[in-house]
Amino acid sequence: MQGFEELAFMDATDLAALIRKKKIHPRELMDFTIARIEKINPKINAVVTPIFGEAQKAASKPLSPAPFAGVPMLLKDLIASYKGVRMTFGTKNLEHFTADHDSELVKRFKKAGFLILGKTNTPELGLLPTTEPRLLGPCRNPWDLNRTSGGSSGGSAAAVAAGIVPVAHGNDGGGSIRIPASCCGIFGLKPTRGRNPLGPDFGDLLNGLVCEHVLTRSVRDSAAVLDEVMGPDVGDPYYPPPPKRPFKKEVGRDPGRLKIAFWKKTFRGEPIAPECRKAVLDAAKLCSDLGHEVVEKAPRFDGEQLARAFTVIWAAGCASTIDGIAFIVGKPPSADQYETVTWGLYELGKRVTASEYLLAVQTLQRLCRDIGRFFVDVDLLMTTTLGEPPVPLGTFDSPADDPLKGWRRSAEFVPYTPVCNATGQPAMSVPLYWTKEGLPIGIHFMGRYGDEATLLRLAAQLEQARPWKDRRPPSAE
């Protein structure tokens, strides 16, 4: 593969262009990507289910005129199903479960021309902001192998950051695209609720907390993929306002002078890690230097109520998922089948009453009103994505006598991202800062409901002002 190494950190747009110009054959690119997995993956454990044979066959066939024809990608091992391939959700209970259909999103990835060659690591049931499942083993951060790659799309983020693929699928129920994007130093966009389909198996996961998209190295890839996969599926419960123009046309478009609010504490008024504070102040200066109006301001809402309501819905969702798995495998659930924190959330969820659940939904809907009023006067809200730089592996472990310890610790690490899942608003993590130790810290921008366009215009401006494409994690060599 000598002479191909420059392909490792190209984005999907450039790779697709090389294929169209016949400067590289898709089979050559696929073989190179498989070689990268075999070289890098033993260090980071990002890819957990290879689909090499099928991908190589697809790469050998005549290609469609689709925009990403022949470009390899990876699929997160959670929610999105691929016919004939195992789907574990990160739990031993589904270790041998095989999907019998493609999800709608996977169909759209294929229609866009992507060749899926594997599935990526995820925490058990996607519950934690780290990827350390007992079944599959920990996914390691390419910037520091002893630290978390984030979660729950940690395997996808690590694979993109390490130069294995330019694009990998992820989903986001409390920050699961943006958290690993921050930890791994790549770009992660959470679209507006309902922008991308969850069908045919799901309509509204966890009362609308969950959405689907991808993790990428470039802003333009994220925008272009969104153009290809967005839109309602048959039977979807709702769909946000359609964009005025294709999202890829927002990249490079003048964002104008935006009013950007920033906040350097948690929404409960607690301090964040010093390096994260430095990062958000640095980003505030950068945005100001680019001509935007930057003000220190935060929305007013009850952070404790949000945390309680979110936990009720998350725990109830965990319980319903485990009960659903029990139906599939034909065996009642028990504590020995699941990780400690998973079973702790299951037991908590089983105690949630119908009235408690509806009250939690009502609380989150009231939060939507509070946050919506804030965005009448500002265009974007900026914070760091996380309250700390990437933490060591094992940080979220729970002992048997305190099964929810890892869940409580998660709230300290993830003080901002769940707000956007509760309100349905789009948000992104942009890799603008690295610590002295070489660890990435993402900057989080939250936009108005339905307005991915403004986020993408600003992201492209920031990418040009402070490019990150040439940064290489040590484990990528």
N, C-alpha and C positions, 0 to 999 in steps of 0.2 A: 504493500500500500504506500510505498514511498512516493512523495509528491502530493498525497491526498490530505496531509495533516491540516492544511489551511481550511479544509471543509468543516472541521470539528466545531469551529465557533462562528461559522456563517449562519445568518438567520434563514428562515424558511423561504422568505421572498427571494433572496439571492440564490439559494439552492434550486428553487423551482425555475428561475431564469436560466441557470446553467443547463438544466435538463432540457428545457425548451430549445435552447441554442445547440443542443447535442454536443456540449462540451464535456458532459459526463453522462453515462448511461445509468438509469435508475438501479440496475442490478449492481453496478460498481459502487454506487452510493450506499445501497443496502448492505453489501458485503463489508464496506468500510465501517458502517454503523455497528454492525454485529461485532466486528473486531474491536471497536471502541468499548462496547459493552463487556466483552470478554477480558479486556485489559483493565478497565476502570471499575466495573461493578464489584469485583471481589473486595475492593477497598471501601465502597460506600453502601453497598446492598440496596440499590435503588430499584433495580429490575428484579421482580420476583417470579414472574411467569413468562418465559420466552415464547414467542410465536414465530420463530425464525423461519421455519420451513414454508409456512403459508405466505409470509411476507416476501421471501425470496422468489416464490412462484409468481406472486403478483407483480413483482418488480421486473420479471422477465417477459411479461405480456405487453402487447401494445397499449400505450397509455391514452387516457382520455384527454380532452383539451382543458380539463379542470385547472384552476389556478395553482393548486399545490400538487399537481400530478407527479408522483414518484418520490415525494418527500416523506421520509420516515418520521413517525411519531410514536409516542407511548400513551397507554390508557391507564388511568388510575384504577386500582382494584376495588372500586367502591361505586355503587349505583349504576354506572354505565355498563351495560352488558354486551358481550361479544359472543356471537353464536359459536358453540363448540369449544369454548375456552373457559377454564375454571374461573370462578368469581368468589373470592373468599371473604370479602369485607374485613380482612385482617383477623378473622376468628377461626379457631380450629374446628368449630362446628360446621363450617362450610369449606373445609380443606379440600374436599373432593366434589364440591358442587360445580356443575357445568351449566352455563346459560344455554337456553334453547332458542334464543333469538337475539338479534341486535337491537339495542335501544335506539330510539329515534336520533339521538345525538351522534351515536356511532355511525348510523347510516349517513348522516350529513357530513361527518368527517371523511368517510369513504367517498362520498359524492364530490367533495372538495378536492379529492385526489390523494389524500394522505394514505400511506401504507403503514398499518399498525403492526409493530413487530414485538410487542410485549406489554405486560401490565406492571404497574409500579406499586411499591410498598405503601402501606397505609396503617395507622393504628387500628386496634380492634374497634370495629363499627364506626370508625372515624370520630371517636369521642374526644380525643385529647389534642392539644396543640404541639404534639411531638409524635414522631413515627418510630415507635419501639414495641411492635406487637410481639407477644410471646410466640405466636405461630411462625412468623417470618423473620424475626430478629430485627435489631435496630438498624435504621437507615442513618448513615453518618453524614455530617455536614462536610461538603468538599473543601471548605475553608479551614476546618479544624475537625479532624475525625473523632475527637472526643466530645463534640458538641452536637446538639440537636439540629436536624435539618428543618425543623418545624413540622406542623401537621395541620390538617390531616393529609394534605397533598405533598407530604415530605419527600416521598420517592420521586414524584414527578419533578419537583423543584430541584432536587439534587442532580437528577439526570440532565436537566437543561443546563444547570450551572457548571457541571463537569464536562460539558461539550459532547454529550452522548447523542442527544437529539436537540433540534432547535425549538421544538414545541412539544408539550405534554399536557394531557388532559388533567383537569382538577375540578373539584367542587368545593363549595364554601357555605358552611352553615353557621359559622361564628368567626370566620376569618381564615378558613382552611386553604384558600388560594393566596391570600395576602400575607399570612403568617410565614409560610415557608418561602415565599418570594423574598420577604425581608431577611430571613435567616440565611438564604443562599445567594443573595445579591443579584436577583433577576427582577423582571417586571411581572406584576400580577394584577390583573383587573377583575374585580367582581362586578358583573353587569347588574342592571336593574332587575328586580324580582320579575320572573316570568319571561325575561328576554330570550333565554334559551330553553328548549324543551326538556322535560323530565320524563316524558312518555316512552313507551306505553304503560310502564309499570307504576308510575307515580304522577300525581297531579299537583299536589301542594304538600311538600314534605315539611313536617314540623311547623305547621301553620305559616308556611312561606319563608322560613329561615334559610332554606337551602337553594342554591343556584349552581349552575354549571358553566364552565368556560375552560380556559387553558392558561398555562404558565409559559412565558416566552422570554427570549433575550432582548428582543426589540419591540418597541411600541407599535411599529407598523404591522408586525406579525399578529399581534393581539387584535388590532383593529380589523385586519383583513380576514382573520379567522372568524371573528364575530359576524362580519358580513355574510359569511358562508353558512353559518349554523343557526343564526337567530331566526325568530319567527315562530308563530304559534303552530302547535301540532293539533291534530284532531282531538277534540274533547278537553283542551286545556282550560283550566278554570278562569284564567284572565291573561291579558297580555298588555304590556305598557305601551305608551304612545310610540308609533314607529318613528325612526329617525328621519330628519329632513333630507339627508343625503347619505350615501354609503360611508361607513365609519372610516374606511381607509382614506377617504378624501379629507377627513378632518386632520390627518397627520401632515404637518407642515403648514396648515392653515393658521393664520394669525389669530391667537386667542384674544386679542384686544387687551385692554387694561382691566384685569380682574380684581375684585375685592376678595382677598383671601384672609380669613380669620385663622389664627393659629393659637395653640394651647400647649403649654409645657408642663402641665400637671395631669393627673388622671381626672376623669369627670367627677370623681368623688373628692377632688381637691388634694389627693395624695401625691407626693413627689415621685418622679420616675428616675431611673438610673442616670447618673451624671453624664455618661456618654450619650444617652438618648436625649437628654436636655441639650447638650451641645449640638447634636444632630439637627434638632428641630429649629434651634436658633440659627444654625448655619443655613438651613433651607429657607427660613424666613428672609434672611439677608439676600440669598440668591434670588428669590422671587421678587424682592424689592428692587434689586439691581436690574432685573429684567423689565421693570416698569410697572409692576403690579402694586396695588394698594394693599399693604399688609398690616393687619390690626390684631392685637392680642385680645381675644374674645372667645368665649365658649357658650354653647347652648345651656340653658338652665333646665334641669330635670332631676328627678330623684334617682341617683345612681344605685342606691340600695334596692329600691323597688324594681328597677330594671334587672339587677342581678338575681333577685328572687324569682321574678316572673320568667326570666330566661332559663333558670335552673329547673323550674317546674316543667316547662315545655321540653327541655332537653332530656330530663329524666323520664318523662312520660314517653318521649320518642324512643329512648333506649329500651324501655319496657316493651313497647309495641313491636320493636324490631326483634328483640329476643323471643317474644311470643310467636312472631311470624316465622323465625328460624325454627323454632320448636315444631311448628306445623309442617314445615318443609322436610325436616329430617325425621319426623315421626317419633320424637323423644322429648319428654318434658325437660325444661331447663333446670340446671342445678349449679350451685356455686363453683363446683370443681371444673365445670366446663368453660368458665370465663375468667378473665383477669379480675383482680381484686376491685379495682375502681369501676370496672364495667358492672360487676355484680352489685356494688354499692349503689350505683345509679339506677340499676334495675329495681332493687328493693325500694329505693326512694320513689321511683316512678310508679310502682305498683300501689303505693300509698296515696298517690294523688287522686283526689276526688274530681268528679265532673265539674262541680262548682269552682274548685280551685283552679282547674285548667282554664275554664272560661274567664275567670277573673284575671288570670295571667295573660290571656289573649287581649282582654280589655286594657290591661296595663300597657302592653306593647303598642296597642292602637293609640292610646293617649300619648305615648312617647312620639309616635309618628306626627301627631299634631304639634307637639312642643318643638321637635326638630324642624318640621316644615316651616313653622313661623320664623325660626332662626335664619333659614335660607331665603326669606323674603328680602333681607338686607345684605346678605353676603353671597358670593358665588360658590365658594369652596371653603371647607374647613380642613385645616392641616394640623396633624400631630405626627409623632413617630408611629410606625405601625405597631410596635411592641413597647412595653415598659422597660425592657432590658435587652442587651445584645443576646445573641444565641447562647442559651444556657447549657451546662454539661448534661450529657445523657444520664438518665436516672433521676433527674430533678423532680419528675412528676410521679415517681413510684409511690404506691400506697401500701402501708403495712396492713396486715390482717385486722389489727385492732382499731384501725382508723381508715376504712376503705375509701373515704371521700377526701383524704388528704391531697391527693394529686389533683382532684377537681378544684379544690380551694386554691392550691398553688397556681393553677392555670389562670385564675382570675387576676393574679398579680402580674403575670407575664403578658396577659392579653386584656388590657384595660379599655381599648378603643374599638376594635374591629366588630364586636357583636352588635354594636349600635346599628350599623348599616344593615345587618341581617334582620334586625327587628323592624326597621323602617322600610326595608326594600330598596334603599337608595344605592346607586352605584358608587364604587370606591376603588382606589388603586394603591398599591405599594410600589414606590419608585426607588431604585437603588442609588441614592445620592451621597451616602456617607459610609466610610470605613473607619473602624477604630484603629488605635496605634498597634493593636495586636493583629490587625488584618481581618477583623470580623465585620461583615456588612450590617448596616442598620438602615432599614427601609423607611422612607417618609410616606405617610398615609394621607391621602386626599380623599375627602368625601364630597360628592356632588349632589345636585338636586335630583329628585326622582325623575327618571327617564332621560337624564342628560349626561350620557357617556361622552357626548361630543366635546363638551368643554374639558372634561378630564383628559381626553386623548389629545386635544390641541395643546394643553399645557404640558402633558407628558412628553410630547414630541419636542417642545421648546426646551424643556429641561434636559432631555436626552442630547440635544444639540449643544446646549450650554455646558453640560458636564457629562460627556459620554462615558459609558461604563463598558462598552463592548469589548475593549481590549484588556479588561481585568481577567486574570486567569487564577482560579483556585489551585493550590499546590497539588491536590490529588488528581487534577486533570492531566498531569504530565505522564 
